[in-house]
Every structure is written in C-alpha cells, then in structure tokens.
Amino acid sequence: MQAQEGDRVRVHYTGRLDDGTIFDSSKNREPLEFVIGEGEIIPAFEEAVVGMHEGEKKTILIPSDQAYGPRREELLLRVAHEQFPPDLKPYVGQQLEMIQSDGQSLIVVVVEVDDEGVTLDANHPLAGKDLTFEIELVEVARPAPQA
C-alpha cells in the first residue's frame, strides 16, 4: 500500500548531521508513528513519506530552513545570577526549564556562566542544521471510509 495524506504510518528512521553524527534514530525502539497531514512532525519529513510503499527505504536531506529554522541570536538570553533559585548552580551544558509569561514551558541550555550572569540558549538544538534522514516505511494503516 502506498502512503497518502490521512494514513497512520509507522517508520524507522535515522537522522544525521552534515558531519555524519547521528542525532536520533528509532532503530533500537518502536517505529515512529504519526498520521500524515496532522503536522505532528517536520512537514518535509511527512512529505517524503507520501507516496512510499511499505518496506520502501529512502534518504532525504531537509535544509535547516525547512527543519528547525536558523539559529537566532535573539534567543540567547542573559540572566543575572540573582534570578536563579539560591540552591541552583548553573553549569555549561545544563538544560533548564523556563516558564514563560503565557504559562508555556521552554527548554533552554546554559551556554556561558561568568561573574556577571548566565547566558541561556533558547534555540532548538538542531536549529541552523541541515538534517539527513534515512527513512523506512514499516506500515501503512488507512482509516476506514466514513459512512
């Protein structure tokens, strides 16, 4: 069966950066499952699955502007030490959760700590990176027609 919009699909994938580093893979776990067209994953990844047949494999390149977008300097935040809880000692590489004024949570990474404060990066870790995916379509499930 050929995958099309509205189908629930299961795929195995391996994602690589330009230097060959694997940033994610489903090979040692259950396949990724999603409904094509519901926007649960990167649109270019969804589009690549459309038209594939069960068992088919393909490799695609998703440029950064179609993946997680460019790195944005305005998402580097400078925070004074006093704005952290007294028992928290931030260190480079640490991931922290910030609650925004609208109540949404945001994961940030500590990229610098000095005497004046802490620099946090709110960019997605894959922002600014082109992504190569090896995709294998494992299963296609077509929804029953509506009566």
Secondary structure by P-SEA (a helix, b strand, c coil): cccccccbbbbbbcccccccccccccccccccccccccccccaaaaaaaccccccccbbbbbcccccccccccccccccccccccccccccccbbbbbbccccbbbbbbbccccccbbbbbcccccccbbbbbbccccccccccccc
